[in-house]
Amino acid sequence: QVQLVEGGGGLVQPGGSLRLSCAASGSIRGIYAMGWTRQAPGKERELVATVSSSGGSTSYADSVKGRFTISRDNAKSTYYLQMSSLKPEDTAVYYCNADYVGGRKFWGQGTQVTVSS
């Protein structure tokens, strides 16, 4: 089992920045990739960014490319999503997820990000 705890959400003005964190605990050795997914009211869930367990491979949705950066701190077993130049359309609940060997997937509880003036 893996536990994921997100933090860092909140209210920010358009153009502002926010950093989300995801602390992983439990049997984390089986994690081979981590990601951030978001879901806005009335919209489908969107995979925003992913990073491999080695940190050598990242990917981003076109909607956030150039504005968001996913990273990891192995020593703290923590993953981050640095969000810059935020837009109102970035408003959503953001979920941390972990891809695990054997095809399992774990999810955090979600953190609300609201971009509004």
C-alpha positions as CSV (number, residue, x, y, z in Angstrom):
1,Q,0.0,0.0,0.0
2,V,1.0,3.6,-0.7
3,Q,-0.3,6.7,1.0
4,L,-0.3,10.0,-0.8
5,V,-0.9,13.3,1.0
6,E,-1.2,16.5,-1.0
7,G,-0.7,20.0,0.1
8,G,-0.2,23.5,-1.1
9,G,-3.5,24.3,-2.8
10,G,-5.4,27.6,-2.3
11,L,-6.6,30.8,-3.9
12,V,-4.3,32.7,-6.2
13,Q,-4.7,35.6,-8.6
14,P,-4.4,35.1,-12.3
15,G,-0.7,35.3,-13.3
16,G,0.4,34.1,-9.9
17,S,2.2,30.9,-8.8
18,L,1.6,28.0,-6.5
19,R,3.5,24.9,-5.6
20,L,1.7,21.7,-4.8
21,S,3.4,18.9,-2.8
22,C,2.7,15.2,-2.6
23,A,4.2,13.2,0.2
24,A,4.4,9.5,-0.5
25,S,4.7,6.8,2.3
26,G,4.3,3.1,2.6
27,S,5.6,0.6,0.1
28,I,7.0,3.4,-2.2
29,R,9.7,1.1,-3.8
30,G,7.1,-0.2,-6.1
31,I,6.3,3.2,-7.6
32,Y,7.6,3.6,-11.1
33,A,5.9,6.9,-12.0
34,M,4.1,9.8,-10.3
35,G,1.7,12.2,-11.8
36,W,-0.7,15.1,-11.2
37,T,-4.2,15.0,-12.5
38,R,-6.9,17.6,-12.2
39,Q,-10.6,17.8,-12.4
40,A,-12.7,20.9,-12.8
41,P,-16.5,21.0,-12.2
42,G,-18.3,19.7,-15.2
43,K,-15.1,18.6,-17.0
44,E,-13.3,15.4,-17.5
45,R,-10.3,14.5,-15.5
46,E,-7.1,15.7,-17.1
47,L,-3.6,14.3,-16.6
48,V,-1.5,17.3,-16.2
49,A,2.1,16.1,-15.7
50,T,4.0,12.9,-15.0
51,V,7.6,12.0,-13.9
52,S,9.3,8.7,-13.8
53,S,10.7,7.3,-10.6
54,S,14.2,8.0,-11.7
55,G,13.2,11.6,-12.5
56,G,14.7,11.3,-15.9
57,S,11.5,11.5,-17.9
58,T,8.7,14.0,-17.6
59,S,5.6,14.8,-19.7
60,Y,3.0,17.6,-19.7
61,A,-0.4,18.3,-21.0
62,D,-0.4,20.9,-23.8
63,S,-2.6,23.1,-21.7
64,V,0.2,23.5,-19.0
65,K,3.4,23.1,-21.0
66,G,5.8,25.8,-20.3
67,R,3.9,26.9,-17.2
68,F,4.0,23.9,-14.9
69,T,7.0,21.9,-13.7
70,I,6.9,18.5,-12.0
71,S,9.8,17.4,-9.8
72,R,10.7,15.1,-7.0
73,D,12.8,15.0,-3.9
74,N,13.9,11.5,-3.3
75,A,15.2,12.2,0.2
76,K,11.8,13.3,1.3
77,S,9.8,10.9,-0.9
78,T,7.9,14.0,-2.0
79,Y,6.8,15.2,-5.4
80,Y,6.0,18.7,-6.4
81,L,4.0,20.6,-9.1
82,Q,5.3,24.1,-9.5
83,M,2.6,26.1,-11.3
84,S,3.3,29.6,-12.7
85,S,1.4,32.0,-14.9
86,L,-1.8,30.6,-13.5
87,K,-5.1,31.1,-15.4
88,P,-8.7,30.9,-14.3
89,E,-9.1,27.8,-16.4
90,D,-6.5,26.1,-14.1
91,T,-9.0,26.1,-11.3
92,A,-9.7,22.5,-10.3
93,V,-9.1,19.9,-7.7
94,Y,-5.6,18.5,-8.2
95,Y,-4.8,14.9,-7.4
96,C,-1.4,13.3,-6.9
97,N,-1.3,9.7,-8.3
98,A,1.3,6.9,-8.2
99,D,1.7,4.2,-10.8
100,Y,2.7,1.0,-9.1
101,V,4.1,-2.3,-10.3
102,G,1.5,-4.8,-11.2
103,G,-0.8,-2.2,-12.7
104,R,-2.0,-0.7,-9.4
105,K,-2.6,3.0,-9.1
106,F,-2.9,5.0,-5.9
107,W,-4.5,8.5,-5.4
108,G,-4.2,11.3,-3.0
109,Q,-7.3,13.0,-1.5
110,G,-7.0,16.0,-3.7
111,T,-6.3,19.7,-3.1
112,Q,-8.3,22.6,-4.4
113,V,-6.6,25.2,-6.6
114,T,-8.7,28.3,-7.4
115,V,-7.4,31.0,-9.7
116,S,-9.5,34.1,-9.4
117,S,-9.2,37.9,-8.9
